[in-house]
Structures are given as C-alpha cells and as structure tokens.
Amino acid sequence: MAETLQGVPLLDQITDCEDPFLCLAYVVAFNAVLYSVGTRTRKPFNPILGETMEVVEEGSYRYLAEQVSHHPPISVGRIEGKNWWMLLETGVKSKFWGNSLEMIIEGPNHLHDTKGNRHWTWNHLNSIANNILIGGVFIDHYG
C-alpha cells in the first residue's frame, strides 16, 4: 500500500486549486500513479494480523496502515497531508485462471480536502497478472 505515497505531491496541489475540473484531474492523475507504480510482479510483503506500518515525511505527510484481516486479506490506511486526508480500504479477492491470476480489489478510497471542504470517493480497478507460469509476466488493469 505504500506505493500510494509517490502521488502525494498531486494531492498537495488539490488544496490550492479552485477549478473543480482541475481538482478532479489531479485526483485522476493520483490514481494513475497508483497503477503505474503497481508493476511489482513478485509476491508482496504479507503482514500479520494487526501489524501496522507508519511512514512520516516531515512537512509533507504522515501515513499509517494496518492489516485488519488476514483471510481474506484486508488492509486499511490513512494518509494525512497539509490540508487533506485520505482513507484507503483494500480487500483482495483472487481468481486463478490457469496461466493468470485475477485480483479483485474491494473497498472505497476517500479523499477529503479540508481547506476547500471537498470530498472525493472512488473504487479500485481490477488487475490481472498474465503469464504467471509460462512466458513473461505482465499486468493489466481494467474496470
């Protein structure tokens, strides 16, 4: 879930933005960052139940995540910026299709701009890792 932090500068720009369409463009760009950095094709870190992770970037953001369920895997996180906060809820269901593995991510994301009193909510895309047994692994996102 920490890959999310690479898009934090985009969220900082939202709080100074007055044009609602430009703000929405920043939210969309932040989401594009989420999926552009999600190219890890090896097994991710698998935290135990109740394990937390904290990342603090002084003057920029504070991030806290916790594994709230192990089977099924569910994680939650909160990122606090200068004039915004975000809640991330991630529950994963998987389907094995022979030579591919589909990941269905459930749970909404919430972004709140405390300076402009605006709120955005969105769901995750589904992902499928192809050629996991034979061939070069690549990931598609859809939905």
ABEGO torsion letter per residue (X at the ends): XAAAAAAAAAAAAAAABABAAAAAAAAAAAAAAAAAABABABBBBBBBBGBBBBBBBBGABBBBBBBABAOBBBBBBBBBBAABBBBBBBBBBBBBAGABBBBBBBEBBBBBBAAAGBBBBBBBBBBBBBGAABEBBBBBBBX
